Amino acid sequence: MAVTGDETESASTGDMSAYQIRSPTSSHSQGIVSSPGSVPSPQQLSEEASRKRELRLMKNREAARECRRKKKEYVKCLENRVAVLEKQNRTLIEELKALKDLYSHKTE
């Protein structure tokens, strides 16, 4: 259980109506249900392990999907950069040829 609320105003006025008691919203609240001090059954442990494994696999699939998406975006960016640099290179080669032709005609 957690107590939350606006501590600045409520604490100074002594008003406790702003505080709420909430149940935790973590994944542990859906875990093994047993009374305090008791040992969970093997079936409960197996179900918990299975649930954790499924959650881990689901997170791993999502992470892999995101990784593939980012890699695809990165490769596309590199391909665009290659295209720009190849065009720039062709332009510079043409300019170099034109300058060589101009220089060779001046010396003759």
N, C-alpha and C positions, 0 to 999 in steps of 0.2 A: 504494500500500500504506500502511496506517496501523497504528501500534502503539498498542494500548490496554491498559488494565489498572488495577488498584487501585494507584495510585502512592503512597499514604500508607504502607500496611503493607509492600508488597513492596520499595519503594525503601529503606526503613530497614533491612530485614533482608537485602537483597541477593538475595532470591529472585526469579528471573526466570520461574518457572513461571506466574505470574499474567498475564504479558503474552502477547498473542496477535497474530498477524499476520493482518490481514483484507484482503480485496480491497475496493475502493470499491464502494458500492452505488448510485452515482449513475447517471443516465441515460446518461452518457458511456461507461460500460462496454459498452453495447450499440451503440455508434456504429460508425464506420468501422473496419474491421479491416485494418491494413496494417503493414508493418514500419517501424521508425523510420527517418525520413529519406526515405521514398518518398512519391511524390505519389499521392493517391487518384485512381481513374479517374473519368471523368465520370458513369458509371453509379452508382458509389458515392456521389458527391456528390448526384446526383439522388435516390437512395433516401433519403439522410440528410435532404435538404431536404423530401422528401415525408413522412418520418416526423415531422419537427419540425412541419410544417404540420398534420398530423393531430392531433398532441398539442396544439398551440395551439388548434385548432378544438374539440377535446374539452373542454379547460379553459374555453374561451369559452362553450360550450354549458352547462356546469355552472354557471358564474358567472351566465349569463343566467337559468337556471332558479332559482337561489337569489335573484337580484334580483327576479324575478317573484313568488316566494313571499313575500319580505319586503314587497313592495309590497302584495300581497293582504292580508297580516296588518295592515299599517298602515291600509289603507282600511277594513278591518273594524273596527279599533279606533276610527277616526274616526266611522264610522257608529254605533257603540255610544254614543260620546260625544254625538253629535247627538241620538240618541233620549233619552238621559238629560237633556240640556239642554232639549229640547222639552217633556218631561214636567214638569221643574222650572218652565219658563216658564208652562205652562198652570196649574200649581198657584199660582204667584205672581199670575197674572192673576185667577184665581178669588178669591184672598185679597184682592186689591185691590178687586174688585167688592163683596165682602162688607163690607169696611171702609168703602167709599164709601156703600153702602146704610145701614150703621149710623150713619155720620156725618150723612147727609142726614136721617135720621129724628130724630136728636137736635136738629137745628137747627130743625125745624118745630114 
